[in-house]
Amino acid sequence: MKAKKKPETAREQLIGLDGLPTFGIFSEPVNEVNFKAYKFLSPFGKPKNAISKYFGYNQFEYVGGVSDKIIFGVAIADLKFLTNAFFYIYLPPTGKFFHKSFKAPFSIGSKFSNFPETGVVSFSQGKNKIEMAPLNGRRKLHLELSSGETVDAEFLEEGIEPLRICTQAGVNGWVYVRKTAGSPVVGKIECDLGKFDLEKLGVYGHNDYSVGFMRRETFWNWGCFTGKLDKNIIGVNLSCGVNETSFSENSLWLNGDRFQLPLVSFQYDKKDLKKEWKIVSGDGVIDLVFKPEGNYRENINAFIIASNFNQLYGKYFGKIQISPTKFLKINGMYGYAEDHYAKW
């Protein structure tokens, strides 16, 4: 595995003067994803019109926190034809579950930033509000719902090297992603299930900011877990089906330092997602088992767009090799796994 590089001067914009993005994994921040400068072409090399360009650009941000006492997830997905936002909580000790979701046509109520390091992402619908805002090494999450639920949390990212990656997507697209895992989470959640102090519950978090001209029809698997392992704080992000064209988003965070992980295969029963999953790499570096405890589902079939989204939560077991003689042994760390089909 490759150790992280030292931070460099920030890259001002993703799209260059030639109208094309730079592909790769960046050690430096990308200040602006200036997608309007992209030369959006058809598969036959002809420029596509402004309307196609506008509706072809998708954006979403997800934040989640896990511990053995509470698991939660919050997302805003702006797909131009439709904005979808959700919030859920699962309590491992009791199996109790709470969720809310919202949909709005044509990005109504959605505000998305093209500045991944500094910009605010938000969604509002009536008295329901969700906001994700980076500030001084912290990623802030504020949520308030008309039914009385509130979240005020901070993901402490200072000292954590983000994954910043841009990969090709199909013949004429690309995806830019900024991710972290292994950030301590502080703050409070209040809902029908109770009041929760996230710091006292030992919650660690994950953040995913993804934008770009994604494949019209796309499918991916994703796995993530984070928390304390012995005296170390670890975060693991694994994916298959997206962001692996020449470069891979698969990463391990160990006390804030990011290391590259190899490509993986997700092996599971498509007809029964709650059965045991296996996530393995061909070289034996990664050998994991995921045991689901529940599934948050969102299904949309609206002709132009469609989504079959399954985000499962449960425990990870197995090992990750970090040197020729050293393994991280995973024994019941909580995290997520996804099976997701989308047409957008």
C-alpha positions as CSV (number, residue, x, y, z in Angstrom):
1,M,0.0,0.0,0.0
2,K,1.1,3.5,-0.8
3,A,1.5,6.0,2.0
4,K,-0.1,9.4,1.7
5,K,1.7,12.2,0.0
6,K,2.5,15.6,1.6
7,P,-0.2,18.2,0.9
8,E,0.7,20.6,-2.0
9,T,-0.6,23.9,-3.1
10,A,-4.3,23.8,-3.8
11,R,-5.5,23.1,-7.4
12,E,-7.8,26.0,-8.2
13,Q,-10.1,24.3,-10.7
14,L,-10.7,20.7,-11.9
15,I,-11.4,21.6,-15.5
16,G,-8.4,23.0,-17.4
17,L,-8.2,25.5,-20.2
18,D,-8.6,22.7,-22.7
19,G,-12.1,22.0,-21.3
20,L,-11.1,18.6,-19.9
21,P,-10.7,17.4,-16.3
22,T,-7.5,16.1,-14.9
23,F,-7.9,12.4,-13.9
24,G,-6.1,10.9,-11.0
25,I,-5.8,11.0,-7.2
26,F,-4.9,14.4,-5.9
27,S,-2.8,15.1,-2.8
28,E,-3.8,18.7,-2.9
29,P,-7.3,20.2,-2.5
30,V,-9.4,21.0,-5.5
31,N,-11.0,24.3,-4.8
32,E,-13.6,24.4,-7.5
33,V,-15.3,21.8,-9.7
34,N,-15.9,24.2,-12.6
35,F,-18.1,21.8,-14.5
36,K,-19.5,24.6,-16.8
37,A,-16.0,24.8,-18.5
38,Y,-16.2,21.1,-19.5
39,K,-16.4,20.3,-23.2
40,F,-19.4,17.9,-23.0
41,L,-19.4,15.9,-26.2
42,S,-21.6,13.2,-27.7
43,P,-20.1,9.7,-28.2
44,F,-19.4,10.8,-31.8
45,G,-17.4,13.8,-30.7
46,K,-20.0,16.5,-31.3
47,P,-20.8,19.2,-28.7
48,K,-23.9,18.6,-26.7
49,N,-26.3,21.5,-26.0
50,A,-26.5,23.5,-22.7
51,I,-29.7,21.7,-21.7
52,S,-28.1,18.3,-22.0
53,K,-25.1,19.5,-20.1
54,Y,-27.3,20.9,-17.3
55,F,-29.3,17.7,-16.8
56,G,-26.3,15.5,-17.2
57,Y,-24.5,16.9,-14.2
58,N,-25.4,15.1,-10.9
59,Q,-24.4,15.9,-7.4
60,F,-24.7,14.3,-4.0
61,E,-23.3,14.4,-0.5
62,Y,-23.6,11.8,2.2
63,V,-22.5,11.8,5.8
64,G,-22.8,8.9,8.3
65,G,-21.7,8.0,11.7
66,V,-21.3,4.6,13.4
67,S,-20.6,3.0,16.8
68,D,-21.9,0.0,18.6
69,K,-24.7,2.1,20.1
70,I,-25.9,4.1,17.1
71,I,-25.7,4.2,13.3
72,F,-27.0,7.1,11.2
73,G,-27.0,8.4,7.7
74,V,-28.0,11.6,6.0
75,A,-27.9,12.3,2.2
76,I,-28.8,15.0,-0.3
77,A,-28.8,13.9,-4.0
78,D,-29.5,16.5,-6.6
79,L,-30.3,14.7,-9.9
80,K,-31.8,17.8,-11.7
81,F,-35.0,16.1,-12.6
82,L,-35.4,15.1,-8.9
83,T,-33.8,15.9,-5.6
84,N,-33.9,13.1,-2.9
85,A,-32.9,13.6,0.7
86,F,-33.0,11.1,3.6
87,F,-32.2,10.7,7.3
88,Y,-32.2,7.4,9.2
89,I,-31.0,6.1,12.6
90,Y,-30.5,2.5,13.7
91,L,-29.8,1.4,17.3
92,P,-27.8,-1.8,17.4
93,P,-28.5,-2.7,21.1
94,T,-32.3,-2.7,20.5
95,G,-32.8,-3.0,16.7
96,K,-35.0,0.1,16.7
97,F,-35.1,2.1,13.5
98,F,-36.2,5.6,12.5
99,H,-36.2,7.3,9.1
100,K,-37.5,10.2,7.0
101,S,-37.1,10.9,3.3
102,F,-38.0,13.8,1.0
103,K,-38.4,14.2,-2.7
104,A,-38.6,17.4,-4.8
105,P,-38.8,17.9,-8.6
106,F,-36.2,19.9,-10.6
107,S,-33.8,20.6,-7.7
108,I,-36.5,22.6,-5.8
109,G,-35.1,23.3,-2.3
110,S,-31.7,22.0,-3.2
111,K,-28.5,24.1,-3.1
112,F,-25.3,22.4,-4.1
113,S,-21.8,23.9,-4.0
114,N,-19.1,23.3,-6.6
115,F,-16.5,24.1,-4.0
116,P,-15.9,20.8,-2.2
117,E,-13.5,22.1,0.5
118,T,-15.6,25.2,1.5
119,G,-19.1,25.1,0.0
120,V,-22.4,24.5,1.8
121,V,-24.8,21.8,0.6
122,S,-28.4,22.1,1.7
123,F,-32.0,21.0,1.2
124,S,-35.2,22.6,2.5
125,Q,-38.8,21.6,2.1
126,G,-41.3,23.5,4.2
127,K,-40.0,23.4,7.8
128,N,-37.6,20.5,7.0
129,K,-34.0,21.6,6.6
130,I,-30.7,19.8,6.1
131,E,-27.4,21.5,5.8
132,M,-23.8,20.2,5.4
133,A,-21.1,22.8,5.8
134,P,-17.3,22.5,6.0
135,L,-15.5,24.9,8.3
136,N,-12.0,25.0,9.7
137,G,-11.3,21.3,9.5
138,R,-14.8,20.3,10.5
139,R,-17.8,19.1,8.5
140,K,-20.9,20.4,10.2
141,L,-24.3,18.7,9.8
142,H,-27.5,20.5,10.9
143,L,-30.9,18.9,10.4
144,E,-34.3,19.9,11.7
145,L,-37.6,18.4,10.7
146,S,-41.2,19.6,11.1
147,S,-41.9,16.5,13.1
148,G,-39.4,17.6,15.8
149,E,-36.2,15.6,15.0
150,T,-32.9,17.5,15.2
151,V,-29.3,16.8,14.5
152,D,-26.4,19.1,15.3
153,A,-23.1,17.2,14.7
154,E,-19.5,18.0,13.7
155,F,-17.2,15.6,11.9
156,L,-13.7,16.4,13.1
157,E,-11.6,16.1,9.9
158,E,-8.5,18.1,11.0
159,G,-5.5,15.8,10.5
160,I,-7.3,13.4,8.2
161,E,-6.1,13.3,4.6
162,P,-9.1,13.3,2.3
163,L,-9.4,11.1,-0.7
164,R,-9.7,13.3,-3.8
165,I,-10.2,11.5,-7.0
166,C,-11.4,12.1,-10.5
167,T,-12.1,9.2,-12.9
168,Q,-13.6,8.8,-16.3
169,A,-17.2,7.6,-16.5
170,G,-18.3,6.1,-19.8
171,V,-17.4,7.6,-23.1
172,N,-18.0,11.3,-22.3
173,G,-18.2,11.6,-18.5
174,W,-16.3,11.9,-15.3
175,V,-16.8,11.8,-11.6
176,Y,-15.0,13.9,-8.9
177,V,-15.1,12.5,-5.3
178,R,-13.9,13.8,-2.0
179,K,-14.1,11.3,0.9
180,T,-13.0,10.8,4.4
181,A,-13.5,8.1,7.0
182,G,-12.4,7.8,10.6
183,S,-13.4,11.3,11.8
184,P,-14.5,11.6,15.4
185,V,-18.1,12.9,15.6
186,V,-19.4,15.3,18.3
187,G,-22.8,16.7,18.8
188,K,-26.3,15.6,19.5
189,I,-29.3,13.8,17.9
190,E,-32.9,14.1,19.1
191,C,-35.7,12.0,17.7
192,D,-38.5,9.6,18.7
193,L,-35.8,7.0,19.7
194,G,-34.3,9.3,22.3
195,K,-31.5,11.9,22.8
196,F,-28.0,10.9,21.9
197,D,-24.6,12.5,22.7
198,L,-22.5,11.3,19.8
199,E,-19.1,11.9,21.4
200,K,-20.1,9.9,24.5
201,L,-21.3,7.1,22.2
202,G,-17.9,6.9,20.5
203,V,-19.2,7.7,17.0
204,Y,-16.8,7.9,14.1
205,G,-17.9,9.3,10.7
206,H,-17.7,9.1,6.9
207,N,-18.2,11.8,4.4
208,D,-18.8,11.5,0.6
209,Y,-19.0,14.5,-1.8
210,S,-19.5,13.3,-5.4
211,V,-20.3,15.3,-8.5
212,G,-19.9,14.8,-12.2
213,F,-21.3,13.6,-15.5
214,M,-22.0,10.0,-14.4
215,R,-23.0,7.1,-16.6
216,R,-26.7,7.4,-17.7
217,E,-27.2,4.0,-16.2
218,T,-24.9,3.0,-13.4
219,F,-24.5,0.4,-10.7
220,W,-22.2,0.2,-7.7
221,N,-21.3,-1.7,-4.6
222,W,-19.8,0.2,-1.7
223,G,-18.6,-0.8,1.7
224,C,-17.4,1.4,4.6
225,F,-16.6,0.9,8.3
226,T,-14.8,3.1,10.9
227,G,-14.0,3.2,14.5
228,K,-11.4,2.4,17.1
229,L,-9.3,-0.7,16.7
230,D,-7.0,-1.3,19.7
231,K,-5.3,2.1,20.1
232,N,-5.8,3.1,16.4
233,I,-8.6,5.0,14.6
234,I,-9.3,3.4,11.3
235,G,-11.7,4.0,8.4
236,V,-12.1,1.8,5.3
237,N,-13.8,2.8,2.0
238,L,-14.3,0.1,-0.7
239,S,-16.2,0.4,-4.0
240,C,-16.8,-1.6,-7.1
241,G,-18.6,-0.4,-10.3
242,V,-17.7,3.3,-10.1
243,N,-14.5,5.3,-9.6
244,E,-12.1,2.6,-10.7
245,T,-11.2,3.6,-14.3
246,S,-7.4,3.7,-14.1
247,F,-7.6,4.9,-10.5
248,S,-9.4,3.5,-7.5
249,E,-11.1,5.1,-4.5
250,N,-10.4,2.1,-2.3
251,S,-8.7,3.5,0.8
252,L,-7.7,2.8,4.4
253,W,-7.3,5.6,6.9
254,L,-5.1,4.8,9.9
255,N,-5.0,7.6,12.5
256,G,-5.8,10.1,9.7
257,D,-3.2,8.9,7.2
258,R,-4.6,7.5,4.0
259,F,-3.3,4.4,2.3
260,Q,-4.3,3.0,-1.1
261,L,-6.2,-0.4,-1.1
262,P,-6.5,-2.8,-4.1
263,L,-9.6,-3.5,-6.2
264,V,-12.2,-5.7,-4.6
265,S,-15.0,-8.0,-5.5
266,F,-18.4,-7.9,-3.6
267,Q,-19.9,-11.4,-3.4
268,Y,-23.5,-11.6,-2.1
269,D,-27.0,-12.9,-2.8
270,K,-28.9,-10.4,-4.9
271,K,-32.2,-12.0,-4.0
272,D,-31.5,-11.8,-0.3
273,L,-29.3,-8.9,0.6
274,K,-29.5,-9.6,4.3
275,K,-27.4,-12.8,3.9
276,E,-23.7,-12.6,4.6
277,W,-21.6,-10.6,2.1
278,K,-17.9,-11.3,1.2
279,I,-15.6,-8.5,0.1
280,V,-12.2,-9.7,-1.1
281,S,-9.3,-8.6,-3.2
282,G,-7.6,-11.0,-5.7
283,D,-4.2,-10.6,-4.0
284,G,-5.5,-11.6,-0.6
285,V,-4.8,-8.2,1.0
286,I,-8.5,-7.7,1.8
287,D,-10.6,-10.6,3.1
288,L,-13.8,-9.3,4.8
289,V,-17.2,-10.6,5.7
290,F,-20.2,-8.2,6.2
291,K,-23.1,-9.4,8.3
292,P,-26.1,-7.1,7.7
293,E,-28.5,-6.2,10.5
294,G,-30.9,-4.0,8.5
295,N,-31.4,-2.2,5.2
296,Y,-32.4,1.4,4.4
297,R,-34.2,1.3,1.0
298,E,-35.2,4.0,-1.5
299,N,-36.9,2.9,-4.7
300,I,-37.8,5.4,-7.5
301,N,-39.1,4.4,-11.0
302,A,-40.1,7.6,-12.8
303,F,-39.4,6.8,-16.4
304,I,-36.6,9.4,-17.0
305,I,-34.9,8.5,-13.7
306,A,-34.8,5.4,-11.6
307,S,-33.1,4.2,-8.5
308,N,-33.0,1.0,-6.6
309,F,-31.0,2.0,-3.5
310,N,-30.1,-0.4,-0.7
311,Q,-27.8,0.8,2.1
312,L,-27.3,-2.0,4.6
313,Y,-25.8,-1.6,8.1
314,G,-24.2,-4.2,10.1
315,K,-20.9,-5.7,11.3
316,Y,-17.6,-6.4,9.5
317,F,-15.2,-9.3,10.2
318,G,-12.0,-10.4,8.7
319,K,-8.6,-8.9,7.9
320,I,-6.7,-6.3,5.9
321,Q,-3.0,-6.7,5.2
322,I,-1.0,-3.5,5.8
323,S,2.5,-4.9,5.4
324,P,4.1,-8.2,4.5
325,T,3.8,-9.3,8.1
326,K,1.1,-7.2,9.6
327,F,-2.7,-7.5,9.4
328,L,-5.5,-5.5,10.8
329,K,-7.9,-8.0,12.3
330,I,-11.5,-6.8,12.1
331,N,-13.9,-8.4,14.6
332,G,-17.4,-6.9,14.6
333,M,-16.8,-3.3,13.5
334,Y,-20.0,-1.5,12.5
335,G,-20.4,-0.1,9.0
336,Y,-22.3,0.1,5.8
337,A,-22.6,-1.8,2.5
338,E,-24.5,-0.7,-0.6
339,D,-26.2,-2.3,-3.6
340,H,-27.3,0.6,-5.9
341,Y,-28.7,0.8,-9.4
342,A,-29.4,4.3,-10.8
343,K,-30.7,5.8,-14.1
344,W,-30.2,9.5,-14.1
